Amino acid sequence: MNCELCGKKIGKPSTVSIEGSTLQVCKDCSRHGKEVFDSGSSKTTRDELLKRLEKKKEAYSNTRHMDSGEKVLALDYSDRIQEGRINLSQTQEDLAKDVNEKKSVIAKLEKGDLRPSDELIKKLESALNIELMEEYQEITTSTSKSGKALTLGDLIKEAK
């Protein structure tokens, strides 16, 4: 067998991961990657695997319980940034210099194409003297007279 990295003839290859690719390599080339163990030789128990999967699900979950009073980015943050900048008679370039960002970042923020990081939120609030964070408020919806979920028709009747 040949090393998949350098092409040298090898007896027993090492399995390594190099930049996301799993390769069979010689001992010399194995230092370029992280050793990968065969699933048969791994002594990971089923419970450990389930715990790992559960942690990943939590990390990638979009749904997270929010408590009333917790601070969240305002839905109209882009308008607030633009209005704050205009009130100070600044150009996007001026604001970009003030918060140490590129002009394109400010433009994307004002269009709503980019969500600011927590650090950038603080910089913008300070530079523009505005509030971008607001308290989360849980909205409760009413049910129809029949006890089922509201439909658009129920809302129209309610509005009249």
TARA-V163047 format. One record per pair of residues at least 24 apart in sequence whose C-alpha atoms are under 10 Angstrom apart, sorted by the first residue. I is the first residue (numbers start at 0). J is the second residue. D is the distance in whole Angstrom. If there is no record, write none. Layout:
I,J,D ; I,J,D
This chain:
0,24,9 ; 0,25,10 ; 1,25,8 ; 2,26,9 ; 2,27,10 ; 2,28,8 ; 2,29,10 ; 3,28,9 ; 4,28,7 ; 4,29,9 ; 4,31,10 ; 65,135,7 ; 65,136,9 ; 65,137,8 ; 66,134,9 ; 66,135,7 ; 66,136,8 ; 66,137,8 ; 67,134,7 ; 67,135,5 ; 67,136,5 ; 67,137,6 ; 67,138,10 ; 68,133,8 ; 68,134,5 ; 68,135,5 ; 68,136,7 ; 68,137,9 ; 69,132,10 ; 69,133,8 ; 69,134,5 ; 69,135,5 ; 69,136,8 ; 70,131,10 ; 70,132,6 ; 70,133,5 ; 70,134,4 ; 70,135,6 ; 70,136,9 ; 71,131,8 ; 71,132,5 ; 71,133,6 ; 71,134,6 ; 71,135,6 ; 71,136,10 ; 72,114,9 ; 72,115,9 ; 72,116,10 ; 72,117,9 ; 72,120,9 ; 72,130,9 ; 72,131,6 ; 72,132,5 ; 72,133,6 ; 72,134,9 ; 72,135,9 ; 73,130,9 ; 73,131,6 ; 73,132,5 ; 73,133,6 ; 73,134,9 ; 73,135,9 ; 74,111,9 ; 74,131,9 ; 74,132,9 ; 74,133,9 ; 75,109,10 ; 75,111,8 ; 75,131,8 ; 76,108,8 ; 76,109,8 ; 76,110,10 ; 76,111,8 ; 76,114,9 ; 76,115,9 ; 76,120,10 ; 76,129,10 ; 76,130,9 ; 76,131,6 ; 76,132,8 ; 77,105,9 ; 77,106,9 ; 77,107,9 ; 77,108,6 ; 77,109,4 ; 77,110,6 ; 77,111,5 ; 77,112,9 ; 77,113,9 ; 77,114,9 ; 77,115,10 ; 77,131,9 ; 78,108,9 ; 78,109,6 ; 78,110,8 ; 78,111,8 ; 78,131,10 ; 79,109,8 ; 79,124,10 ; 79,127,9 ; 79,129,7 ; 79,130,8 ; 79,131,7 ; 80,105,9 ; 80,108,8 ; 80,109,6 ; 80,110,10 ; 80,111,10 ; 80,120,10 ; 80,123,8 ; 80,124,9 ; 80,127,8 ; 80,128,10 ; 80,129,8 ; 80,130,9 ; 80,131,8 ; 81,105,9 ; 81,106,9 ; 81,108,9 ; 81,109,6 ; 81,110,9 ; 81,127,10 ; 82,109,9 ; 82,127,9 ; 82,129,9 ; 83,123,9 ; 83,124,9 ; 83,126,9 ; 83,127,5 ; 83,128,7 ; 83,129,7 ; 83,130,10 ; 84,109,10 ; 84,123,10 ; 84,126,9 ; 84,127,6 ; 84,128,10 ; 84,129,10 ; 85,127,9 ; 86,127,9 ; 87,126,10 ; 87,127,7 ; 87,128,9 ; 89,127,10 ; 94,123,8 ; 94,126,8 ; 94,127,8 ; 95,123,10 ; 97,122,8 ; 97,123,9 ; 97,125,10 ; 97,126,7 ; 97,127,10 ; 98,122,6 ; 98,123,7 ; 98,124,10 ; 98,125,9 ; 98,126,7 ; 98,127,10
